[in-house]
Amino acid sequence: MSDNGKIIRVPTTKYKLCSTINFSWFLENAEKFDNGTRSQPLPATFKALVNGKEAFEELHNRIENAKSSIDIAIWGFQPSMHFKRDGHSPCIGDLLIQKALEGVKVRILVWSMAGHVQTWSEANLGNKPQVPFKNKVEGVTDEQTDYDHWWFDAIRGRLGNAITTAKTDGVIHVWEAHEIEKHKKLVEFTHSAKRTNLVYKNRQVATQNNHYKDTTLPGGAEVALKYAPSHHQKTVLIDYGKPDVAVGFVLEHNMVDNYWDTGEHSLKTTAPNQGKNSPTPLQDVSSIVTGQVLWDINHNFCQSWDRKNNMQWGGDAVESNLTAQRNGLTREDYPPNPSLVEDSKLLMAQILRTYDQPDVEDIMKVYLKNIKQTTSYLYTENQYFRFPPLVREFIAHWEKLKSGGRAEGPIHWFTVTNSSDEGIGKGTYTTNEMFKLLGKQEVMPGVARAIKRQELELELGNRKVIRPVLYNKARQMPSPEGKAAAEAEYQANEQAIQRLEKELADFKAKQREAEKKQGEQNAKKTNNPNNQEANPIENQELSQEETNLTKELGYEISDTPGIKAHICTLMPKDEHGKYVHSYKDSKGNETLAEVYVHSKVTIMDDVFTVISSANLNTRSMQVDTELGIIMECGEVAEGLRKRLWDLHTNKNGAANPDNMHDYAVAVDTFDIWQQLIDENKQAQQDNKSPACALREFYRADPTVIRSD
């Protein structure tokens, strides 16, 4: 049964499917489609693809063997990216051209904004012509950016002209014979009658006037969300028109070089066709599926592909009738087929999404529903960790559980996310709101102090604004009773002003003392760059003092009743295979070593799993287009959780047990994680290598950003 007491009916099937029998983790009354059906649990197969090497090699192989169609919807696409890095396999641009020459229909749908303005900060289009801003990520070679430019000209039939007019750094670049030979496939393709088998479009997202679930969302974030939404979905369909061999991908990875990595997360780099070439390690999880869920993935793709405001690249006739072409295919045409994907699991799964037109927020709904069904633990591995309504929903539920006599203690929330500038992005304010609800402000104390100071200053300012109004009111009241009441109101405001002025003065003094100590740390670092203990980014010994300061902010920072949380980041390995706290960048500066977590995975009670493109923030829950797959299957949930924790705990069995749905096991495991975190802190102080990747989230930078 659902939490509102309604029975959720899961369709019976002829397949032997992984399922539970107590209550449903699926979303009832999800999105309803134009044909009268709706998103619902369906027979499927599923296999997780952990990190870039595994995901992109699977994608390469499936694309290479495609017979009729390849449908790609993605946030970022770089033609020169090598999916398979064995030193000789073609890049994805060449591979897609080869498939088009073979007669396979290739459709690529990539997000962009008007004027491609997002490329000021994100190189999500590769070196696409007419994109005047950022054209590559770190690690991408000049040769690759040249290829990107020529590839885009080739697919629109313009490479013949581009050969003599392409520019590199403002200089006319005339192709020499060896370059034409090297890229002869592009030259062949630009003049081929089969060129129109490959169609590339950019997808814009409609602005919306949302009623945001997060009532504390800053005004700056609301403006950014309204005017800068993105098409964030990441899916691939192979041979959809051939149901007996069709497969699909629900991805978290983008098709850009920096998303290719292995589970080693090494700082070591190599050539872009031989291995990891981007210097920042990246953690991510995708999946490959078969079965009736393919219909739902296709419905989503067609709906986006056929939009009239898409920007098709080139001057060919715009293709916008894909929905009509595929109307004859139904869910029942797609039986789940474990034989198509080795080691896949037969189960029930549901495709959910966030969408602009029509307005759909089903991913948010399932998160808010299922956190109230959790009884033991949650594991969240997400790029962002800032959706306060999720915590508020559970806290309200927890109060009901306590009044109903729950015997067990709080649930345990294991979280892996980002603390770096690049990782945490533009949302330190909402991240602080999340931490405040969880009682974890000590891990980002500078932001907590800055926000509290702003709150005190705002309250004091408001009190002073009404001071003359209350004063005049007290003087002008005609009756003695009214005068006494107005005088009491005025005096209460005066007392509040005095209290706030003293509180603010004390707070500023303590803040100056904390900043002084941080400055001393900075000076030590400047004078002794090899002393890791002097590193203000790395040294977390100040956190105890900052924790005490944060307690004085007036917030409850002990673990919120109902939830105990570990909030962690991941450390990478050096070229010798050892975990490292920090490393020297290209300028010789000691830099925090942190794996960029791009994952969007949540697992609950070793039963429920969600893999999607959606981050834990308002943008993904209510604004951007997102797509995910949810499953109710113990084997998948526990299997994926154990695989991820095996990476993060360095194969520590005690920290990664079976049966985490058992509350007693979750209690013990939470304590063991604390031991690992403490041991890694001690290793840092002793200038030793960490034992595993887990590190407690800590961010000293006090900058408050309210844009997400």
Residue pairs with C-beta under 8 A, 6 or more apart in sequence:
1 7
1 8
1 23
1 24
2 8
2 23
2 24
2 28
2 369
3 369
3 372
3 373
3 397
6 28
8 23
8 24
8 26
8 28
10 19
10 24
10 26
10 41
10 348
11 40
11 41
11 42
13 43
13 348
15 43
15 335
15 336
15 346
16 346
17 43
17 346
17 347
17 348
18 345
18 346
18 347
18 348
18 631
18 632
18 633
18 634
18 635
18 636
19 347
19 348
19 632
19 633
20 607
20 632
20 633
20 634
23 373
24 41
24 632
25 366
25 370
25 373
25 604
25 607
25 608
25 630
25 632
26 40
26 41
26 348
26 350
26 366
26 630
26 632
27 39
27 350
27 352
27 362
27 365
27 366
27 369
27 630
29 38
30 38
30 39
30 40
30 350
30 352
30 362
30 365
31 38
31 39
31 352
31 353
31 355
31 358
31 360
31 362
32 38
33 39
33 299
37 331
39 296
39 350
39 351
39 352
39 353
39 362
40 350
41 348
41 349
41 350
41 632
42 291
42 292
42 293
42 295
42 296
42 331
42 348
42 349
42 350
42 351
43 291
43 292
43 335
43 336
43 346
43 348
44 289
44 290
44 291
44 292
44 293
44 336
44 346
44 347
44 348
44 349
44 629
45 289
45 290
45 291
45 336
45 337
45 338
45 340
45 341
45 344
45 345
45 346
45 347
46 287
46 288
46 289
46 344
46 345
46 347
46 349
46 629
46 631
46 633
46 636
47 287
47 288
47 289
47 341
47 342
47 343
47 344
47 345
48 285
48 286
48 287
48 611
48 636
48 639
48 640
48 643
49 55
49 58
49 285
49 286
49 287
49 288
50 263
50 285
50 640
50 643
50 644
50 647
51 261
51 262
51 263
51 282
51 283
51 284
51 285
52 253
52 259
52 260
52 261
52 262
52 276
52 282
52 284
53 85
53 260
53 261
53 262
53 263
55 249
55 251
55 253
55 284
55 286
56 83
56 84
56 253
56 259
56 260
57 83
57 84
58 249
58 288
59 83
59 236
59 249
60 83
60 84
60 89
60 92
60 95
61 84
62 236
62 238
62 247
62 249
62 288
63 70
63 83
63 92
63 95
63 96
63 99
63 236
63 238
64 95
64 99
66 99
66 104
66 238
66 239
67 104
67 239
67 242
67 245
68 104
68 105
68 239
68 241
68 242
69 104
69 105
69 106
69 107
69 237
69 238
69 239
69 240
69 241
70 96
70 99
70 104
70 105
70 106
70 107
70 236
70 237
70 238
71 107
71 109
71 235
71 236
71 237
71 240
71 298
71 301
71 305
72 106
72 107
72 108
72 109
72 235
72 236
72 255
73 109
73 203
73 231
73 233
73 234
73 235
73 236
73 300
73 301
73 304
73 305
74 108
74 109
74 110
74 111
74 233
74 234
74 235
74 251
74 254
74 255
75 110
75 111
75 124
75 230
75 231
75 232
75 233
75 234
75 254
75 613
76 110
76 111
76 122
76 123
76 124
76 125
76 254
76 255
76 256
77 108
77 110
77 124
77 125
77 126
77 254
77 255
77 256
78 92
78 123
78 125
78 126
78 136
78 140
78 144
78 148
78 255
78 256
78 257
79 91
79 92
79 93
79 96
79 126
79 147
79 148
79 151
79 152
80 91
80 93
80 126
80 140
80 143
80 144
80 145
80 147
80 148
80 151
80 257
80 272
81 91
81 92
81 93
81 126
81 144
81 255
81 256
81 257
81 260
81 272
82 89
82 90
82 91
82 92
82 260
82 272
82 273
83 89
83 91
83 92
83 95
83 255
83 260
85 260
85 272
85 273
85 274
85 275
86 273
86 274
87 271
87 273
87 274
88 273
89 95
89 273
90 98
91 147
91 273
92 255
93 147
93 148
93 151
94 185
96 106
96 108
96 198
97 151
97 154
97 155
97 185
97 186
97 189
97 198
98 185
99 106
100 106
100 189
100 194
100 195
100 197
100 198
101 188
101 189
101 192
101 194
101 197
103 194
103 197
104 197
105 197
106 197
106 198
106 199
107 199
107 201
107 301
107 305
107 319
107 322
108 198
108 199
108 200
108 201
109 201
109 202
109 203
109 231
109 301
109 304
109 305
109 310
110 124
110 125
110 200
110 201
110 202
110 203
110 231
111 118
111 124
111 202
111 203
111 204
111 205
111 230
111 231
111 232
112 118
112 124
112 125
112 202
112 203
112 204
112 311
113 204
113 228
113 230
114 204
116 125
116 128
116 130
116 131
116 132
116 133
116 202
117 133
118 124
118 228
118 230
119 125
119 131
119 132
119 133
119 134
119 135
120 133
120 134
121 134
122 134
123 134
123 135
123 136
123 137
123 140
123 256
124 254
124 256
125 131
125 135
125 202
126 135
126 136
126 145
126 148
126 152
126 256
127 135
127 136
127 144
127 145
127 146
127 148
127 149
128 135
128 148
128 149
128 152
129 149
129 152
129 153
135 145
135 148
136 144
136 145
136 148
137 256
137 257
137 258
137 278
138 258
138 278
138 279
138 280
139 257
139 258
139 269
139 272
139 277
139 278
139 279
140 257
140 272
140 277
140 278
141 272
141 277
142 168
144 257
144 272
146 166
146 168
146 173
147 183
149 162
149 166
150 159
150 162
150 166
150 183
150 186
151 186
152 200
152 313
153 159
153 161
153 162
153 166
153 190
154 186
154 187
154 189
154 190
154 195
155 189
155 190
155 195
155 198
155 200
155 313
155 314
156 313
156 314
156 315
156 316
157 190
157 191
157 195
157 314
157 315
157 316
158 190
158 314
159 186
159 187
159 189
159 190
160 187
160 190
160 191
163 174
163 175
163 180
163 187
164 172
164 174
164 175
165 172
166 172
166 173
166 175
167 173
180 187
189 195
189 198
196 316
199 312
199 316
199 319
200 312
200 313
200 314
201 305
201 310
201 311
201 312
201 313
202 310
202 311
202 313
203 231
203 304
203 307
203 310
204 231
204 309
204 310
204 311
205 229
205 230
205 231
205 356
205 624
205 625
206 229
206 356
206 357
207 226
207 227
207 229
208 226
208 229
208 356
208 359
208 623
209 226
210 225
210 226
210 622
210 623
212 222
212 225
212 618
212 622
213 364
213 368
213 389
213 618
213 621
213 622
214 387
214 388
214 389
214 430
214 433
214 618
216 388
216 430
216 433
217 430
217 618
218 429
218 430
218 706
218 707
219 706
220 706
220 707
221 427
221 429
221 430
221 618
221 706
221 707
221 708
224 426
224 707
224 708
225 618
225 619
225 622
225 623
225 708
226 623
229 356
229 619
229 623
229 624
229 625
230 619
230 624
230 625
231 304
231 624
231 625
232 613
232 614
232 620
232 624
232 625
232 626
233 300
233 304
233 353
233 613
233 625
233 626
233 627
234 250
234 251
234 252
234 253
234 254
234 286
234 613
234 627
235 248
235 249
235 250
235 251
235 297
235 300
235 301
235 627
236 248
236 249
236 251
237 246
237 247
237 248
237 249
237 294
237 297
237 298
237 301
238 246
238 247
238 248
239 245
239 246
239 247
240 246
240 248
240 294
240 298
240 326
240 329
241 326
241 329
243 294
243 329
243 333
243 334
243 335
244 337
245 340
246 290
246 294
246 334
247 288
247 289
247 290
247 294
247 340
247 341
248 288
248 289
248 290
248 293
248 294
248 297
248 298
249 286
249 287
249 288
249 289
250 286
250 287
250 289
250 297
250 351
250 611
250 612
250 627
250 628
250 629
251 286
251 287
251 613
252 284
252 285
252 286
252 598
252 599
252 600
252 601
252 611
252 612
252 613
253 259
253 284
253 286
253 598
257 272
257 277
257 278
258 278
258 280
258 282
258 596
259 282
259 284
259 598
260 276
260 277
260 278
261 276
261 278
261 281
261 282
261 283
261 284
262 275
262 276
263 647
264 573
264 577
265 281
265 282
265 283
265 570
265 572
265 573
265 595
265 693
266 276
266 281
266 572
266 573
266 574
266 575
266 577
267 279
267 281
267 572
267 573
267 574
267 575
267 580
267 583
267 593
268 276
268 574
268 575
269 275
269 276
269 277
269 278
269 279
270 276
270 277
271 277
280 422
280 596
281 572
281 595
281 596
282 595
282 596
282 597
282 598
283 381
283 416
283 570
283 595
283 596
283 597
283 598
283 599
284 598
284 599
285 381
285 599
285 600
285 601
285 611
285 640
285 644
286 611
287 611
287 629
288 341
288 344
289 297
289 349
289 629
290 334
290 336
290 337
290 338
290 340
290 341
290 344
291 334
291 335
291 336
291 337
291 349
292 331
292 332
292 334
292 335
292 336
293 334
293 349
293 350
293 351
293 629
294 334
295 329
295 330
295 331
295 333
295 334
296 331
296 351
297 351
297 627
298 326
298 329
300 351
300 353
300 355
300 627
301 322
302 322
302 323
302 326
303 323
303 355
304 310
304 625
305 319
305 320
305 322
306 320
306 321
306 322
306 323
308 320
312 318
312 319
336 346
338 344
338 345
338 346
345 633
345 635
345 636
347 631
347 632
347 633
347 636
348 631
348 632
348 633
349 629
349 630
349 631
350 629
350 630
350 631
351 627
351 628
351 629
352 362
352 363
352 365
352 366
352 612
352 627
352 628
352 629
352 630
353 360
353 362
353 363
353 625
353 626
353 627
353 628
354 360
354 361
354 362
354 363
354 364
354 614
354 620
354 621
354 622
354 623
354 624
354 625
354 626
354 627
355 625
355 626
356 625
361 621
361 622
363 610
363 612
363 614
363 620
363 621
363 626
363 628
364 621
364 622
366 610
366 630
367 387
367 390
367 602
367 610
367 616
367 621
368 389
368 390
368 393
370 604
370 608
371 378
371 390
371 393
371 394
371 397
371 604
372 393
372 394
372 397
373 604
373 605
373 608
374 394
374 411
374 604
374 605
375 408
375 411
375 605
375 661
375 663
376 411
376 412
376 605
376 606
376 660
376 661
376 662
376 663
376 665
376 666
377 411
377 412
377 413
377 414
377 604
377 605
377 660
377 666
377 669
377 670
378 411
378 412
378 413
378 414
378 602
378 603
378 604
379 414
379 415
379 601
379 602
379 603
379 604
379 641
379 644
379 645
380 413
380 414
380 415
380 416
380 417
380 601
380 602
380 616
381 415
381 416
381 417
381 597
381 599
381 600
381 601
381 602
381 644
382 415
382 416
382 417
382 597
382 599
382 600
382 601
382 602
382 615
382 616
383 417
383 418
383 423
383 597
383 598
383 599
383 600
383 615
384 417
384 418
384 424
384 425
384 427
384 431
384 615
384 616
384 617
384 620
384 708
385 415
385 417
385 431
385 434
385 567
385 616
386 427
386 430
386 431
386 433
386 434
386 616
386 617
386 708
387 430
387 434
387 616
387 617
387 618
387 621
388 430
388 433
388 434
388 437
390 616
391 434
391 437
391 438
391 560
391 563
392 437
394 411
394 562
394 563
395 437
395 560
395 561
395 562
395 563
397 562
398 410
398 561
398 562
398 563
399 562
401 562
402 561
402 562
408 663
409 564
409 667
410 559
410 561
410 562
410 563
410 564
411 562
411 563
411 564
411 666
412 563
412 564
412 565
412 566
412 666
412 667
412 669
412 670
413 438
413 563
413 564
413 565
413 566
414 565
414 566
414 568
414 670
414 673
415 565
415 566
415 567
415 568
415 697
416 568
416 569
416 570
416 597
416 599
416 648
416 694
417 423
417 567
417 568
417 569
417 597
417 697
418 424
418 569
418 594
418 596
418 597
419 444
419 569
419 592
419 594
419 697
419 698
419 699
420 569
420 592
420 594
420 596
421 701
422 596
423 594
423 596
423 597
424 431
424 699
425 705
425 708
426 705
426 706
426 707
426 708
427 617
427 705
427 706
427 707
427 708
428 444
428 447
428 699
428 701
428 703
428 704
428 705
429 447
429 451
429 704
429 705
429 706
430 617
430 618
430 706
430 708
431 444
431 447
432 441
432 444
432 447
432 448
432 451
432 704
435 441
435 443
435 444
435 448
435 567
436 448
436 555
436 557
437 560
438 559
438 560
438 563
438 565
438 567
439 556
439 557
439 558
439 559
439 560
439 565
440 557
440 559
440 565
440 567
440 697
441 448
441 550
441 553
441 555
441 557
442 448
442 543
442 546
442 547
442 550
442 557
443 543
443 567
443 696
443 697
443 698
443 699
444 697
444 698
444 699
445 514
445 543
445 546
445 547
445 549
445 550
445 700
446 546
446 699
446 700
446 701
446 702
446 703
447 699
447 701
447 702
447 703
447 704
448 550
448 553
448 555
449 507
449 511
449 514
449 546
449 549
449 550
449 553
449 702
450 702
450 703
450 704
451 704
452 507
452 553
452 554
452 555
453 504
453 507
453 508
453 511
454 704
456 500
456 503
456 504
456 507
457 504
459 500
460 497
460 500
460 501
460 504
463 493
463 496
463 497
463 500
464 497
466 493
467 490
467 493
467 494
467 497
470 486
470 489
470 490
470 493
471 490
473 486
473 489
473 490
474 483
474 486
474 487
474 489
474 490
477 483
477 485
477 486
507 552
510 549
510 552
514 542
514 545
514 546
514 549
517 542
517 545
518 536
518 542
518 700
521 534
521 535
521 536
521 539
521 542
522 536
524 531
524 533
524 534
525 531
525 534
525 535
525 536
525 590
527 534
528 534
529 588
529 589
529 590
530 590
532 538
532 539
532 581
532 582
532 590
532 684
532 687
533 539
533 541
533 685
533 687
535 582
535 590
536 700
537 582
537 590
537 591
537 592
537 700
538 581
538 582
538 590
538 592
538 684
539 684
540 681
540 684
540 696
540 698
541 685
542 700
543 698
547 557
550 557
551 557
559 565
564 670
566 670
566 673
566 674
566 677
566 696
567 696
567 697
568 648
568 673
568 677
568 694
568 695
568 696
568 697
569 594
569 595
569 597
569 695
569 696
569 697
570 594
570 595
570 597
570 648
570 693
570 694
570 695
571 579
571 580
571 581
571 593
571 594
571 595
571 680
571 690
571 693
571 694
571 695
572 579
572 580
572 593
572 594
572 595
572 693
573 579
573 580
574 580
574 583
578 689
579 650
579 689
579 690
579 691
579 692
579 693
580 593
580 689
580 690
581 592
581 593
581 683
581 684
581 690
581 695
582 590
582 591
582 592
582 593
583 590
583 591
583 593
584 590
584 591
585 591
594 695
595 693
600 610
600 611
600 612
600 613
600 614
600 615
600 616
600 620
600 628
601 609
601 610
601 611
601 640
601 644
602 608
602 609
602 610
603 609
603 637
603 640
603 641
604 637
605 637
605 660
605 661
606 634
606 637
606 638
606 641
606 659
606 660
606 661
607 632
607 633
607 634
607 637
607 661
608 630
608 631
608 632
608 637
609 630
609 631
609 633
609 636
609 637
609 640
610 628
610 629
610 630
610 631
611 628
611 629
612 626
612 627
612 628
612 629
613 620
613 626
613 627
613 628
614 620
614 621
614 624
614 626
614 628
617 708
618 708
619 708
620 626
631 637
634 661
638 658
638 659
638 660
641 660
642 656
642 658
645 655
645 656
646 656
647 693
648 692
648 693
648 694
649 655
649 656
649 673
649 676
649 692
649 693
649 694
650 691
650 692
650 693
652 672
652 676
652 692
654 669
654 672
655 669
655 672
655 673
655 676
655 692
656 669
657 665
657 668
657 669
658 665
659 665
660 666
660 669
673 694
676 691
676 692
676 694
677 694
677 695
677 696
679 690
679 691
680 690
680 691
680 692
680 694
680 695
681 695
681 696
683 689
683 690
683 691
684 690
